[in-house]
Amino acid sequence: MSKLKVVAVSGGLSKPSKSAALASAIVEQIARIVPVETTYIEVASLLADLPAVSSASHAPSEVIKAIQAIETADALVVSTPVYRASYTGLFKHLFDLVHYEALIDKPILLAATGGSERHALVLEHQLRPLFSFFQALTLPVGVFANDRDFENYQIVNENLKDRISLAAAGAARYFTKHDSYAL
């Protein structure tokens, strides 16, 4: 049985990050259902190099490794904090460096964190269109969390934990319906 190569990308600009914690919680829940091999990419870890990169072919090695991990993953879990009703600029910049055909039909579970529920539509109005450009398959159930759902970067809200379980179960059903990941 092969493991699903999942890459969790967090667009947070600080460490620790609620967006990274959310992505990690989602991947952990998926891993309870299907075998996964996970790579974590945090934009915060690329802050020294990413802003100056104008082309993937001229990127520093850490940025190239992140791009290659994204492009070769079987599936992505993407999570970003919401700033001014959208994802972070450096999260977008990272995906600007991904080859435009690398994500075709790749399943992507969308997640975001924000200061209030007012930002919850970022999943539908910002993230889905971004990954639609790539012709990726955005999974139907996304996860939004607000600041009150965390204590010390740990998820404490039971409703959010239930939403993560629902999204992970849906992702696992998708993966197991496709022969290469059948259990």
N, C-alpha and C positions, 0 to 999 in steps of 0.2 A: 504494500500500500504506500503510495507516494504521498509526501507531505505537500500541502498547498503553500506556495511561496507568497506570503502576505507581507506587503510593505505598508507600514503605518507612517503617514506623513503628518507632522504637526506644524502648523503655520505660526505657532506662538513665538514671540520675540524675546521671551524671558525664560529663565530656568530657575526654579521649576515653573511648569506651565499647566494650567487647567486643561488646555486643549490637548497637551501630550498625555495627561492623566486620563482624559476621556478616550483618546485613541487606544491607549494601553488597555483600559477596561473593556473596550469593545473587542479587541483582539484576544484578550484572555477569555472572554465569553465564547467567541468563535472556537477557540482552541479546546474548549470543553466538549465541543460537538464534533469537530473534524480535526484531523492532525494538521498542524501548521508549522511552518518554519518562518519566523518573523524577523524582519529587519525594521528598525526604527530610525526615522529621519526627522530631526528637529531643525527647523529653520534657525532657531536660536543658536545651534551649534555651527551654523554656516555664516553667521553675521560678519565675521572678519573677511570672508572671501566673496560671498554671493553678490553684494551690491555692485561690485566693479565688473562683474562678468557680463560681457556683451554677446558672447557666443559660446555654445557648449564645447566647441572644438578648442577654445582657448581658456577653458576654465581650470582652476586649480584642482588638484587630485581629489580633495574631499567633495567638491561639488560634482565632479565627474562621477565619483562613486555613487553619490545620491541619485544622479540622473540615470545611471545604468541600473541601479536597483529598482527605480520606478519603472523604467522601460521593460525590464525583464521579469517583473513580478507576475504572478498568476492573478492576483487581486490586490486592490488598494483599500486601505481605510484612511480617509483624509479628514483631518480635523483642524479647524482654524478658529482663533478668536475673531469676534466681529468688531471692527473699527469703522465707525461712520457708515454703518449699514452694509459692509462688505468684508471680504477676507483681507488679510494683511497684504500689503504690496509685495513683500518679499516672498510670500507664499505663491502669489501669482507669478512673480519673476522666476521662481524655481520652475514652475510649469511652463513658462515661456521658453525655457531651455530644453524641454522634453520634445523629442521629435513628434511632429504632428500626426504620424501614423502609428506611433508606438502603443497607444492605448485603445486601438480599435477593438471593440467587443470585450474589453477588459472590465470585469465587475469592480465597481467602486462603491463602498459604503460611505456615505456623507455624514459628517458630524461637525458641530460648531458649538462654541461657547460664547456667551454674551452677558452683559450686565443685567439684562431684563428680558422678559419674553418678547418685547418689542422687536428683538433681533431674530426671532425664530424663523422668519421667512427667508433668511439668508440661504438656507438649504435649497429652496425652490427658485429664488430669484437671482442668485449669484453662483452657487456651486453647480447646480444642474446644468445651467447654460455653459459654464466653463468646460465641463467634461463632455457635454454634448458636442462642442467643437471638435473634441478629440475622437468622437464617435464611440466613446466608452459606454458601457452599460451601467448606468447609475441604478443601484438597487432601490426598490420602492420605499423602504423604511429607513429614514435617516434619524439622527439623534441630535437634539439640541439640549444644552444644559446652561443654566444661568449660575451666577456667582453663589447664590444661596444653596446650590446643590453640592457644594464642596466645603470641607473643613480641612485645612492644612493639605490641600491638593489631593484629598481623598474624597471619593463620592460618598455622600451620606444620605442622599434623598432616595428613599425606596422606590418612588415612582420613576425616577431616572434609571435606577437599576433594572426595573421592569422593562423600560423602553429599550435599554441596552440588550436585555435578554431577547426581546421581540425582534430587534434588528439583527442580532447574531443568529437567531434561529432561522430567520428568513434568508440570510446570507448562506447559512449552512445548507438549507434546502436547495438553494440555487446551485451550490457547488456539487452536492451529491446527485443532482439530476443530470450533470454533465459527466460523461464517461471517464474523463481523465481524473476526476476526483471521487469517483464512486467508492463508497466504503464497502 
